[in-house]
């Protein structure tokens, strides 16, 4: 919830959010790849 509020406040205050796009991707992409891996019986997949 904090991240959503921070993003919204940054937009309203016309400033950069505390967590930028690259940090957000670094936190999100591994989870997406892990989910895909689980659907393939745990096959190891590269994380871009």
PyMOL Python script that loads the backbone (N, CA, C, O; Angstrom):
from pymol import cmd

cmd.read_pdbstr("""\
ATOM      1  N   UNK A   1       0.825  -1.202   0.000  1.00  0.00           N
ATOM      2  CA  UNK A   1       0.000   0.000   0.000  1.00  0.00           C
ATOM      3  C   UNK A   1       0.862   1.256   0.000  1.00  0.00           C
ATOM      4  O   UNK A   1       0.524   2.261  -0.625  1.00  0.00           O
ATOM      5  N   UNK A   2       1.989   1.177   0.718  1.00  0.00           N
ATOM      6  CA  UNK A   2       2.888   2.337   0.779  1.00  0.00           C
ATOM      7  C   UNK A   2       3.344   2.758  -0.608  1.00  0.00           C
ATOM      8  O   UNK A   2       3.385   3.949  -0.915  1.00  0.00           O
ATOM      9  N   UNK A   3       3.691   1.780  -1.454  1.00  0.00           N
ATOM     10  CA  UNK A   3       4.205   2.116  -2.778  1.00  0.00           C
ATOM     11  C   UNK A   3       3.162   2.823  -3.631  1.00  0.00           C
ATOM     12  O   UNK A   3       3.487   3.754  -4.368  1.00  0.00           O
ATOM     13  N   UNK A   4       1.917   2.389  -3.536  1.00  0.00           N
ATOM     14  CA  UNK A   4       0.839   3.044  -4.290  1.00  0.00           C
ATOM     15  C   UNK A   4       0.650   4.483  -3.822  1.00  0.00           C
ATOM     16  O   UNK A   4       0.509   5.398  -4.634  1.00  0.00           O
ATOM     17  N   UNK A   5       0.648   4.671  -2.513  1.00  0.00           N
ATOM     18  CA  UNK A   5       0.477   6.022  -1.971  1.00  0.00           C
ATOM     19  C   UNK A   5       1.659   6.901  -2.343  1.00  0.00           C
ATOM     20  O   UNK A   5       1.477   8.068  -2.690  1.00  0.00           O
ATOM     21  N   UNK A   6       2.861   6.360  -2.277  1.00  0.00           N
ATOM     22  CA  UNK A   6       4.048   7.133  -2.641  1.00  0.00           C
ATOM     23  C   UNK A   6       4.007   7.543  -4.098  1.00  0.00           C
ATOM     24  O   UNK A   6       4.323   8.685  -4.431  1.00  0.00           O
ATOM     25  N   UNK A   7       3.620   6.617  -4.977  1.00  0.00           N
ATOM     26  CA  UNK A   7       3.530   6.932  -6.402  1.00  0.00           C
ATOM     27  C   UNK A   7       2.483   8.019  -6.654  1.00  0.00           C
ATOM     28  O   UNK A   7       2.734   8.967  -7.398  1.00  0.00           O
ATOM     29  N   UNK A   8       1.321   7.878  -6.037  1.00  0.00           N
ATOM     30  CA  UNK A   8       0.247   8.863  -6.209  1.00  0.00           C
ATOM     31  C   UNK A   8       0.680  10.233  -5.691  1.00  0.00           C
ATOM     32  O   UNK A   8       0.458  11.248  -6.350  1.00  0.00           O
ATOM     33  N   UNK A   9       1.296  10.261  -4.516  1.00  0.00           N
ATOM     34  CA  UNK A   9       1.757  11.533  -3.950  1.00  0.00           C
ATOM     35  C   UNK A   9       2.826  12.174  -4.823  1.00  0.00           C
ATOM     36  O   UNK A   9       2.838  13.393  -4.992  1.00  0.00           O
ATOM     37  N   UNK A  10       3.719  11.371  -5.376  1.00  0.00           N
ATOM     38  CA  UNK A  10       4.750  11.917  -6.256  1.00  0.00           C
ATOM     39  C   UNK A  10       4.125  12.574  -7.484  1.00  0.00           C
ATOM     40  O   UNK A  10       4.570  13.635  -7.921  1.00  0.00           O
ATOM     41  N   UNK A  11       3.085  11.936  -8.040  1.00  0.00           N
ATOM     42  CA  UNK A  11       2.393  12.537  -9.179  1.00  0.00           C
ATOM     43  C   UNK A  11       1.729  13.854  -8.790  1.00  0.00           C
ATOM     44  O   UNK A  11       1.845  14.854  -9.499  1.00  0.00           O
ATOM     45  N   UNK A  12       1.034  13.841  -7.660  1.00  0.00           N
ATOM     46  CA  UNK A  12       0.321  15.045  -7.222  1.00  0.00           C
ATOM     47  C   UNK A  12       1.273  16.178  -6.852  1.00  0.00           C
ATOM     48  O   UNK A  12       0.951  17.353  -7.032  1.00  0.00           O
ATOM     49  N   UNK A  13       2.449  15.819  -6.332  1.00  0.00           N
ATOM     50  CA  UNK A  13       3.435  16.821  -5.906  1.00  0.00           C
ATOM     51  C   UNK A  13       4.468  17.131  -6.988  1.00  0.00           C
ATOM     52  O   UNK A  13       5.413  17.882  -6.744  1.00  0.00           O
ATOM     53  N   UNK A  14       4.295  16.558  -8.179  1.00  0.00           N
ATOM     54  CA  UNK A  14       5.185  16.785  -9.315  1.00  0.00           C
ATOM     55  C   UNK A  14       6.653  16.556  -8.941  1.00  0.00           C
ATOM     56  O   UNK A  14       7.502  17.430  -9.118  1.00  0.00           O
ATOM     57  N   UNK A  15       6.925  15.349  -8.416  1.00  0.00           N
ATOM     58  CA  UNK A  15       8.290  14.994  -8.031  1.00  0.00           C
ATOM     59  C   UNK A  15       8.533  13.534  -8.382  1.00  0.00           C
ATOM     60  O   UNK A  15       7.597  12.796  -8.691  1.00  0.00           O
ATOM     61  N   UNK A  16       9.789  13.126  -8.333  1.00  0.00           N
ATOM     62  CA  UNK A  16      10.150  11.739  -8.580  1.00  0.00           C
ATOM     63  C   UNK A  16       9.758  10.893  -7.373  1.00  0.00           C
ATOM     64  O   UNK A  16       9.942  11.327  -6.236  1.00  0.00           O
ATOM     65  N   UNK A  17       9.224   9.695  -7.596  1.00  0.00           N
ATOM     66  CA  UNK A  17       8.893   8.816  -6.471  1.00  0.00           C
ATOM     67  C   UNK A  17      10.169   8.271  -5.824  1.00  0.00           C
ATOM     68  O   UNK A  17      11.228   8.244  -6.451  1.00  0.00           O
ATOM     69  N   UNK A  18      10.061   7.844  -4.583  1.00  0.00           N
ATOM     70  CA  UNK A  18      11.203   7.301  -3.853  1.00  0.00           C
ATOM     71  C   UNK A  18      11.754   6.055  -4.539  1.00  0.00           C
ATOM     72  O   UNK A  18      12.967   5.854  -4.576  1.00  0.00           O
ATOM     73  N   UNK A  19      10.883   5.228  -5.075  1.00  0.00           N
ATOM     74  CA  UNK A  19      11.304   4.021  -5.777  1.00  0.00           C
ATOM     75  C   UNK A  19      11.019   4.235  -7.254  1.00  0.00           C
ATOM     76  O   UNK A  19       9.869   4.394  -7.665  1.00  0.00           O
ATOM     77  N   UNK A  20      12.101   4.236  -8.055  1.00  0.00           N
ATOM     78  CA  UNK A  20      11.935   4.534  -9.471  1.00  0.00           C
ATOM     79  C   UNK A  20      11.588   3.275 -10.268  1.00  0.00           C
ATOM     80  O   UNK A  20      11.442   2.188  -9.709  1.00  0.00           O
ATOM     81  N   UNK A  21      11.465   3.443 -11.553  1.00  0.00           N
ATOM     82  CA  UNK A  21      11.076   2.362 -12.449  1.00  0.00           C
ATOM     83  C   UNK A  21      12.019   1.167 -12.337  1.00  0.00           C
ATOM     84  O   UNK A  21      11.569   0.023 -12.275  1.00  0.00           O
ATOM     85  N   UNK A  22      13.303   1.424 -12.311  1.00  0.00           N
ATOM     86  CA  UNK A  22      14.281   0.338 -12.312  1.00  0.00           C
ATOM     87  C   UNK A  22      14.252  -0.455 -11.014  1.00  0.00           C
ATOM     88  O   UNK A  22      14.371  -1.680 -11.035  1.00  0.00           O
ATOM     89  N   UNK A  23      14.097   0.224  -9.895  1.00  0.00           N
ATOM     90  CA  UNK A  23      13.967  -0.478  -8.618  1.00  0.00           C
ATOM     91  C   UNK A  23      12.673  -1.292  -8.583  1.00  0.00           C
ATOM     92  O   UNK A  23      12.655  -2.413  -8.076  1.00  0.00           O
ATOM     93  N   UNK A  24      11.612  -0.735  -9.111  1.00  0.00           N
ATOM     94  CA  UNK A  24      10.328  -1.442  -9.150  1.00  0.00           C
ATOM     95  C   UNK A  24      10.429  -2.721  -9.978  1.00  0.00           C
ATOM     96  O   UNK A  24       9.927  -3.772  -9.582  1.00  0.00           O
ATOM     97  N   UNK A  25      11.082  -2.614 -11.127  1.00  0.00           N
ATOM     98  CA  UNK A  25      11.255  -3.795 -11.973  1.00  0.00           C
ATOM     99  C   UNK A  25      12.128  -4.841 -11.296  1.00  0.00           C
ATOM    100  O   UNK A  25      11.861  -6.038 -11.397  1.00  0.00           O
ATOM    101  N   UNK A  26      13.175  -4.389 -10.603  1.00  0.00           N
ATOM    102  CA  UNK A  26      14.065  -5.326  -9.912  1.00  0.00           C
ATOM    103  C   UNK A  26      13.318  -6.100  -8.830  1.00  0.00           C
ATOM    104  O   UNK A  26      13.701  -7.224  -8.503  1.00  0.00           O
ATOM    105  N   UNK A  27      12.267  -5.522  -8.275  1.00  0.00           N
ATOM    106  CA  UNK A  27      11.475  -6.196  -7.242  1.00  0.00           C
ATOM    107  C   UNK A  27      10.361  -7.058  -7.838  1.00  0.00           C
ATOM    108  O   UNK A  27       9.955  -8.044  -7.224  1.00  0.00           O
ATOM    109  N   UNK A  28       9.867  -6.705  -9.010  1.00  0.00           N
ATOM    110  CA  UNK A  28       8.693  -7.351  -9.574  1.00  0.00           C
ATOM    111  C   UNK A  28       9.012  -8.499 -10.525  1.00  0.00           C
ATOM    112  O   UNK A  28       8.387  -9.557 -10.457  1.00  0.00           O
ATOM    113  N   UNK A  29       9.975  -8.291 -11.403  1.00  0.00           N
ATOM    114  CA  UNK A  29      10.267  -9.271 -12.455  1.00  0.00           C
ATOM    115  C   UNK A  29      10.624 -10.651 -11.902  1.00  0.00           C
ATOM    116  O   UNK A  29      10.123 -11.648 -12.424  1.00  0.00           O
ATOM    117  N   UNK A  30      11.474 -10.758 -10.863  1.00  0.00           N
ATOM    118  CA  UNK A  30      11.773 -12.106 -10.357  1.00  0.00           C
ATOM    119  C   UNK A  30      10.521 -12.878  -9.927  1.00  0.00           C
ATOM    120  O   UNK A  30      10.449 -14.092 -10.118  1.00  0.00           O
ATOM    121  N   UNK A  31       9.557 -12.195  -9.360  1.00  0.00           N
ATOM    122  CA  UNK A  31       8.321 -12.863  -8.957  1.00  0.00           C
ATOM    123  C   UNK A  31       7.516 -13.350 -10.141  1.00  0.00           C
ATOM    124  O   UNK A  31       6.925 -14.429 -10.091  1.00  0.00           O
ATOM    125  N   UNK A  32       7.487 -12.571 -11.199  1.00  0.00           N
ATOM    126  CA  UNK A  32       6.770 -12.971 -12.409  1.00  0.00           C
ATOM    127  C   UNK A  32       7.441 -14.197 -13.027  1.00  0.00           C
ATOM    128  O   UNK A  32       6.768 -15.144 -13.435  1.00  0.00           O
ATOM    129  N   UNK A  33       8.775 -14.170 -13.093  1.00  0.00           N
ATOM    130  CA  UNK A  33       9.511 -15.301 -13.652  1.00  0.00           C
ATOM    131  C   UNK A  33       9.333 -16.539 -12.767  1.00  0.00           C
ATOM    132  O   UNK A  33       9.200 -17.649 -13.282  1.00  0.00           O
ATOM    133  N   UNK A  34       9.329 -16.358 -11.449  1.00  0.00           N
ATOM    134  CA  UNK A  34       9.119 -17.490 -10.539  1.00  0.00           C
ATOM    135  C   UNK A  34       7.747 -18.111 -10.757  1.00  0.00           C
ATOM    136  O   UNK A  34       7.605 -19.333 -10.726  1.00  0.00           O
ATOM    137  N   UNK A  35       6.754 -17.292 -10.971  1.00  0.00           N
ATOM    138  CA  UNK A  35       5.402 -17.806 -11.233  1.00  0.00           C
ATOM    139  C   UNK A  35       5.381 -18.615 -12.526  1.00  0.00           C
ATOM    140  O   UNK A  35       4.785 -19.690 -12.589  1.00  0.00           O
ATOM    141  N   UNK A  36       6.036 -18.086 -13.551  1.00  0.00           N
ATOM    142  CA  UNK A  36       6.110 -18.801 -14.824  1.00  0.00           C
ATOM    143  C   UNK A  36       6.867 -20.125 -14.645  1.00  0.00           C
ATOM    144  O   UNK A  36       6.472 -21.150 -15.201  1.00  0.00           O
ATOM    145  N   UNK A  37       7.950 -20.096 -13.872  1.00  0.00           N
ATOM    146  CA  UNK A  37       8.734 -21.301 -13.607  1.00  0.00           C
ATOM    147  C   UNK A  37       7.895 -22.356 -12.890  1.00  0.00           C
ATOM    148  O   UNK A  37       7.972 -23.541 -13.213  1.00  0.00           O
ATOM    149  N   UNK A  38       7.100 -21.925 -11.923  1.00  0.00           N
ATOM    150  CA  UNK A  38       6.253 -22.864 -11.180  1.00  0.00           C
ATOM    151  C   UNK A  38       5.255 -23.545 -12.100  1.00  0.00           C
ATOM    152  O   UNK A  38       4.919 -24.713 -11.902  1.00  0.00           O
ATOM    153  N   UNK A  39       4.783 -22.823 -13.100  1.00  0.00           N
ATOM    154  CA  UNK A  39       3.852 -23.405 -14.058  1.00  0.00           C
ATOM    155  C   UNK A  39       4.508 -24.374 -15.014  1.00  0.00           C
ATOM    156  O   UNK A  39       3.829 -25.094 -15.746  1.00  0.00           O
ATOM    157  N   UNK A  40       5.833 -24.393 -15.008  1.00  0.00           N
ATOM    158  CA  UNK A  40       6.582 -25.311 -15.876  1.00  0.00           C
ATOM    159  C   UNK A  40       7.338 -26.328 -15.024  1.00  0.00           C
ATOM    160  O   UNK A  40       8.461 -26.711 -15.352  1.00  0.00           O
ATOM    161  N   UNK A  41       6.717 -26.761 -13.932  1.00  0.00           N
ATOM    162  CA  UNK A  41       7.290 -27.759 -13.037  1.00  0.00           C
ATOM    163  C   UNK A  41       8.652 -27.369 -12.476  1.00  0.00           C
ATOM    164  O   UNK A  41       9.508 -28.233 -12.284  1.00  0.00           O
ATOM    165  N   UNK A  42       8.864 -26.105 -12.213  1.00  0.00           N
ATOM    166  CA  UNK A  42      10.097 -25.635 -11.575  1.00  0.00           C
ATOM    167  C   UNK A  42      11.264 -25.470 -12.515  1.00  0.00           C
ATOM    168  O   UNK A  42      12.406 -25.364 -12.069  1.00  0.00           O
ATOM    169  N   UNK A  43      11.003 -25.446 -13.804  1.00  0.00           N
ATOM    170  CA  UNK A  43      12.077 -25.242 -14.785  1.00  0.00           C
ATOM    171  C   UNK A  43      12.803 -23.928 -14.464  1.00  0.00           C
ATOM    172  O   UNK A  43      12.163 -22.913 -14.186  1.00  0.00           O
ATOM    173  N   UNK A  44      14.125 -23.955 -14.505  1.00  0.00           N
ATOM    174  CA  UNK A  44      14.898 -22.732 -14.258  1.00  0.00           C
ATOM    175  C   UNK A  44      14.800 -21.832 -15.485  1.00  0.00           C
ATOM    176  O   UNK A  44      15.073 -22.252 -16.610  1.00  0.00           O
ATOM    177  N   UNK A  45      14.408 -20.602 -15.246  1.00  0.00           N
ATOM    178  CA  UNK A  45      14.248 -19.626 -16.310  1.00  0.00           C
ATOM    179  C   UNK A  45      15.132 -18.435 -16.021  1.00  0.00           C
ATOM    180  O   UNK A  45      15.357 -18.102 -14.858  1.00  0.00           O
ATOM    181  N   UNK A  46      15.636 -17.789 -17.052  1.00  0.00           N
ATOM    182  CA  UNK A  46      16.471 -16.597 -16.825  1.00  0.00           C
ATOM    183  C   UNK A  46      15.619 -15.408 -16.386  1.00  0.00           C
ATOM    184  O   UNK A  46      14.481 -15.237 -16.823  1.00  0.00           O
ATOM    185  N   UNK A  47      16.193 -14.611 -15.529  1.00  0.00           N
ATOM    186  CA  UNK A  47      15.535 -13.371 -15.102  1.00  0.00           C
ATOM    187  C   UNK A  47      16.189 -12.231 -15.867  1.00  0.00           C
ATOM    188  O   UNK A  47      17.374 -11.957 -15.679  1.00  0.00           O
ATOM    189  N   UNK A  48      15.430 -11.568 -16.725  1.00  0.00           N
ATOM    190  CA  UNK A  48      16.038 -10.482 -17.538  1.00  0.00           C
ATOM    191  C   UNK A  48      16.423  -9.283 -16.681  1.00  0.00           C
ATOM    192  O   UNK A  48      16.940  -8.294 -17.199  1.00  0.00           O
TER     193      UNK A  48
END
""", "prot")
cmd.dss("prot")
cmd.show_as("cartoon", "prot")
cmd.util.cbc("prot")
cmd.orient("prot")
